[in-house]
Amino acid sequence: MTRASSKPVPSSLRAAFELDKQHAIQRRRLGIERLAELMGVTPATLYKWLETEAMPANRLPAWEHLTGSDAVVRYLAASAHRVVIEIPCGRDIDAHDVHALQAGLNGAVGALIGFMRGEANRDECLGLLGHALESLAWHRENVARSSQPELEFD
């Protein structure tokens, strides 16, 4: 799985909006006022959507594009019991990719064992299990696409 896409799923919609907002501020240098302007709404409207966690669904693609983060979309998919992966291009993997997969799987199994013993946090366990599932799904799709690889433009 690509190193940039291995992110834990937020535990709430509010946390997801906050992650996206922080990413826009820190990485894209876009404040709420500028995000609102680019989305074609007033800052007050955008603040209201974020505060009430009620952004219209037709605004989510613009929000994701402008913030450069997909935490809200990933949270919504996870809350619908779906796994989200970045579509791989069928590239060759190296030893680092396999080691990262193994580390993620080991961490997820360790968290599951800890949760069953009552020693681990539910949200942390769910995040690690979700990440492990996404990693496996990504590698599965990458293998399926290996016979017809696509160009990487990143």
C-alpha positions in Angstrom: 0.0 0.0 0.0 1.3 3.4 -0.7 2.9 5.0 2.2 0.9 8.2 1.9 -2.5 6.5 2.0 -2.2 4.4 5.2 -4.2 6.6 7.5 -6.4 5.5 10.4 -10.2 6.0 10.0 -11.5 8.9 12.2 -13.7 7.8 15.1 -16.4 10.4 14.6 -17.6 12.7 11.8 -16.5 15.7 13.9 -13.0 14.3 14.1 -13.0 13.7 10.4 -14.0 17.3 9.6 -11.3 18.5 12.0 -8.7 16.3 10.3 -9.6 17.6 6.9 -9.7 21.2 8.1 -6.3 20.8 9.8 -4.8 19.3 6.7 -6.1 22.2 4.6 -4.6 24.7 7.1 -1.3 23.0 7.5 -0.6 21.5 4.1 -2.6 23.7 1.7 -2.4 27.0 3.6 -6.1 27.5 3.3 -8.1 28.9 6.1 -11.9 28.5 6.6 -12.6 31.8 4.9 -10.6 30.8 1.8 -12.2 27.3 1.8 -15.6 28.9 2.0 -14.8 31.2 -0.9 -13.6 28.4 -3.1 -16.7 26.3 -2.2 -19.0 29.2 -3.2 -20.5 29.7 0.3 -20.1 32.2 3.1 -17.7 31.5 5.9 -20.6 31.5 8.3 -22.3 28.7 6.3 -19.1 26.6 6.3 -18.6 27.1 10.0 -22.3 26.1 10.6 -21.8 22.9 8.4 -18.7 22.0 10.4 -20.2 22.7 13.8 -23.4 20.8 13.1 -21.7 18.1 11.0 -24.3 18.7 8.3 -22.4 19.5 5.1 -24.6 18.7 2.1 -23.4 15.6 0.2 -23.0 17.4 -3.0 -20.4 19.6 -1.3 -18.2 16.7 -0.1 -16.2 16.2 -3.3 -15.3 19.9 -3.4 -14.4 19.7 0.3 -12.1 16.7 -0.2 -10.5 18.3 -3.3 -9.9 21.6 -1.6 -8.6 20.3 1.7 -6.5 17.6 0.1 -7.7 15.1 2.7 -10.3 12.3 2.6 -11.0 11.8 6.3 -14.8 12.6 6.0 -15.3 10.3 3.0 -13.3 7.5 4.8 -15.3 8.0 7.9 -18.6 7.8 6.0 -17.6 4.7 4.2 -16.4 3.1 7.4 -19.7 3.9 9.2 -21.4 2.1 6.3 -19.2 -0.9 7.0 -17.2 -0.5 3.9 -13.4 -0.6 3.4 -11.9 2.2 1.2 -8.7 1.8 -0.7 -6.8 4.0 -3.0 -6.9 2.2 -6.4 -3.5 0.8 -7.1 -1.9 0.9 -10.5 -0.4 -2.7 -10.6 3.2 -1.6 -9.7 5.9 -3.9 -8.5 6.2 -4.0 -4.8 9.5 -4.2 -2.9 10.5 -5.7 0.4 9.6 -2.5 2.3 6.0 -2.8 1.1 5.8 -6.4 2.3 7.4 -5.5 5.7 4.9 -2.6 6.1 2.0 -4.9 5.4 3.3 -7.5 7.9 3.9 -4.8 10.6 0.3 -3.5 10.0 -1.1 -7.0 10.3 0.9 -7.8 13.4 -0.2 -4.6 15.0 -3.9 -5.3 14.2 -3.7 -8.8 15.6 -1.9 -7.5 18.7 -4.6 -4.8 19.2 -7.3 -7.4 18.8 -5.8 -9.7 21.4 -5.4 -6.7 23.7 -9.0 -5.7 23.2 -10.3 -9.2 23.9 -8.3 -9.2 27.2 -9.8 -5.8 28.0 -6.4 -4.1 27.7 -6.9 -2.1 24.5 -9.1 0.8 23.5 -12.0 0.0 21.2 -11.4 2.9 18.7 -7.7 2.2 18.5 -8.4 -1.5 17.8 -11.0 -0.6 15.1 -8.5 1.8 13.5 -5.7 -0.8 13.3 -8.0 -3.5 12.1 -9.4 -1.2 9.4 -5.9 -0.2 8.3 -4.9 -3.9 8.1 -8.0 -4.7 6.0 -7.3 -1.7 3.7 -3.7 -2.8 3.3 -4.6 -6.3 2.4 -7.3 -5.1 -0.1 -4.8 -2.8 -1.7 -2.3 -5.5 -2.2 -5.0 -7.9 -3.5 -6.1 -5.3 -6.1 -2.4 -4.5 -7.0 -1.8 -8.2 -7.7 -4.9 -8.3 -9.8 -3.8 -5.3 -11.9 -0.2 -6.5 -12.2 -0.8 -8.1 -15.7 -1.8 -4.6 -17.0 0.0 -2.0 -15.0 -0.9 1.7 -15.3 1.4 4.6 -15.3 2.1 6.3 -12.0 1.8 10.1 -12.3 2.7 11.0 -8.7 
